[in-house]
Amino acid sequence: MERTGPPARSTGVVAAFAAALLAAGGLTALAPSAAAADADQARNGGFESGLDGWSCTGGSGAVVSTPAHSGTSALKATPAGSDNAKCSQKVTVQPDSTYTLSAWVQGSYVYLGAEGTGTTDVSTWTQSSTDWKQLTTTFRTGPSTTSVSVYTHGWFGTPAYYADDLTLVGPGGAPVELPAAPTGLKAGTATSSSVALSWTGSAGATGYNVYRDGTKVASVTGTSTTVTGLAASTAYSFQVAATNSAGESAKSAAVAATTTAGGGGSTGGLPAHALVGYLHSSFANGSGYTRMADVPDSWDVIDLAFGEPTSVTSGDIRFSLCPVTECPNVESAAEFKAAIKAKQAAGKKVLISIGGQNGQVQLTTTAARDTFVSSVSKIIDEYGLDGLDIDFEGHSLSLNTGDTDFRNPTTPVVVNLISAVKTLKAKYGDKFVLTMAPETFFVQLGYQYYGSGPWGGQDPRAGAYLPVIHALRDDLTLLHVQDYNSGSIMGLDNQYHSMGGADFHIAMTDMLLTGFPVAGDQTKVFPPLRPEQVAIGLPASTQAGNGHTSPAEVTKALNCLTKKTDCGSYATHGTWPALRGLMTWSINWDRFNNGEFSKNFDAYFGS
């Protein structure tokens, strides 16, 4: 298809005067002087050089070969959550000058605009276009404007849109010089999976590219960042380059840094692949009561369900065995404690699980925090337990308005929980086993939404577990997110995934092992967990919860994550043979279902 050129710039009175002179025979040829300087000022508007010159919010932009309006490439940008997939470029312009902005677009609710014009910022849009459609708008710069930002974006909740052949026609501004290479690059705190970097900024720079061993791994606007996703006990070399509309500077001098060994908390003496299950110890339901001594040997971690608070905000956690009136076959407290010791002698770990569906826990004050520590310690000591499982659900955790950075939480219920758990870990030492069982709403949903959001109105519980997991990652033995009783959740492929099959567990687990930008913000990336810190949470039977997954589909999920086979349409970002294992609700329901869940685990891992 023939490329249609940008609309000609109107030259107004100058053109009319020239025409009049020509008609009078007094001028043989006169081109309008303003038009001589007009040219396309946009850089890489055809996206033939990838995203060079462009910045897309939330990592939403990509360059594709089809559909393309002309040439071999076009922009594809995908809105996600509160991100409208805005792709922008800063362009140097002249003050008091007229410019025509044009682009070819395809999709629903696609916008083209310019901001920072110094006069009236402009935009135009199309509601729906299944084929390429040209959008055009004009603006005049202000008396002191030397640069403007041109952009495209989509709309919240809509599919990906496409853009190509963007032009900004008008007089060129003063040429922009490349910034100098940054200086003073330093490596700060290193963990087993990350290194903090900082440097001195370069004059004229609008951003910085960060390189690890010669490969670009991040683009930031500030003069510091933390590079994540690194291997433990590994040496790396880092460099930084400054960028602006003219391109990228030379790289800085390199700085070396080595990640620490291990991290990630105590393994608790768990086997390489562990099976975790909840035991209904304090209540009965349709699955029936199972005595501690009757728990099958397949279970490596036994979570006592549940320790619950005396009131939502008291922090005072209590645990007792199921009443005889409710559970006629319940053992005595002495028999229960003796059975725990026998399990531990056989290498099993027994934890107290706090919360559950009905046990709402909100540590709103430091007094509640301290009561939580003392009451949980009393339970651990009385029953001789190995550690703690945090199973906060419902409204136990939510983020206050304005608490927007999972790395530096300010909400009291979050801050106090982190402090309480660190105190317990310090009290019991390295052998203390710490596990967590959040729902997907509180973890993976954070890829799209975090708290009440930048404009308010979102559910403040969205992603609310992320600051807890992050702050305790060096103390955490196991995270087993509940991949059940969940709505559809967007994965790193920006597609929604639903419960009940291998695909859901693959996508949700890949997010934990790869890391992800929280609420689409590339400056706030939740770092990956180590595979031995992660287990997949599933219901043991159709009666145990929504989202039951058949043994065959569970096997597919394990094959994909540990061997990169049976992955279906989802492409994982790695292969993790050290994935710790599976968690289920519950041991009781598995026994009710003739051990289908545990038998499948034993068969897969050769127990």
Disulfide bonds with the S-S distance in Angstrom:
Cys56-Cys87 2.10
Cys322-Cys327 1.91
Cys560-Cys567 2.14
